[in-house]
Amino acid sequence: MHGVPKVALVVDVGVTKLNSRLPVIRMCRSKLKRKYVVLVSVLSLIGGSLMHAAILPEDRADAMYHSYDGGGVKVDGPSILVRKAYKDKVSLWANYYVDMISSASIDVMSTASEYTEERTEYSVGVDYLRGKTFFGLSMTNSEEDDYSSDTFNLGISQDFFGDLSTLGLSYGYGSDTVRRNGDDVFSEKLHRQSYGVSFSQVITKSLLMNLTYSGITDEGFLNNPYRTVRYADPSSALGFGFEAEIYPNTRTSSAVALRGVYYLPYRAALKAEYRHFSDTWGIVSDNGEISYTHPLLEGITLDVRYRYYTQTEADFYSDLFPRMQAQNFLARDKELSAFTTSSFGLSFSYEFGMKFMPFFSSGELNLSADYIQFDYSNFRDITVGAPVGEEPFYQFNATVLRLFFSLRY
């Protein structure tokens, strides 16, 4: 497997870690590059906020199961997180996460055969609260048969102006090793650095706003050791041939996001987000999301959401190059092409007391489903046997399911 680092927005679905305070995008890597991703966004629903007050997270134990099925790719697995505070100053947490991947995607079926693999991830972290200043430090290790990743993250936030404003800064560093199955000699390095700044503000008693900027720099082996591009070849029976893709060894990306939550008088809430992304490879993307959260029966909350995403292609992308070695850099990864996605989601959350288990104060059960439509405007389905360059543009649908269970103590 090989993927690119945590580039927000090349793909519009991701996994939200259970200990996150704000939605983030995390790439789930595979031999196809990391592009099939599971959206596991455990929302804070009606009690949530876009800003983090100067308090430690609750002591809790979380368990989650997620499943993604679309485009010939299936990804599923569990995640377990445990968090415990000490004297209201320090909170320790640990997370275990597994992805089990089975792929018969269009990329695989075009040039190879179906495969399965497993990725395991371990994370540990510590949060420290001093007055109105919050510090966070975490380390993550991810392993699979042909990819290893180690990531370190540091964050700090400060409340001020009567706790109505919060300023946050973050820094992350990652070091990855890329290997190739069947080739004991092949081993490449990839280094990543990420920077972030966020500002949250209570606008009125009902309106919260959050503005974030994130930047990522990548250096090293950024392409997929298994992936190929195709070029026109009249001498071939297919009318085209394949050669290895070649990417630049550096990439810099940045993203700006504006988010807001408006609490309605009857305990419901509206959430909205707009995010703009660009990078030095020529990709520009925009996405918007809107959701509505509504309390139903006692302890039961409904969340309905819609998200739209669009992006341009990379400068060195082509579905069909005119000849072999047509240019210095070559890519036919469909996630570097121009495409759009639309997703529709529905979640039910149930919060309950724990009188029958005095050791726990409360619990939460969340069941969520998303339906996603992918439409590519310049990546063609070469498995259909149409004339070269006249194949239909590729599209597919995917479903994402997740079950989340949490106990607070």
Secondary structure, DSSP 4 states (H G I P E B T S, - for coil): -B-----TTSSS--B--TT-SS-------BTT-S-----B----GGG--SS--SSPPPPEEEEEEEEEEETTEEEEEEEEEEEEEETTTEEEEEEEEEEEEEE--HHHHHHS--EEEEEEEEEEEEEEEETTEEEEEEEEEEEETTEEEEEEEEEEEEEETTTTEEEEEEEEEEEEEEEETTEEEEEEEEEEEEEEEEEEEE-SSSEEEEEEEEEEEEEE--S-TT-EEEEE-TTSSSSEEEEE-B--SEEEEEEEEEEEEEE-TTS-EEEEEEEEEEETTS-EEEEEEEEEEEE-STTEEEEEEEEEEEEPPPTTB-SSBSSTT-SSSBB--GGGS-EEEEEEEEEEEEEEE-TTSTT--EEEEEEEEEEEEEEEEEEE-TTS-PPTT-SPEEEEEEEEEEEEEEEE-
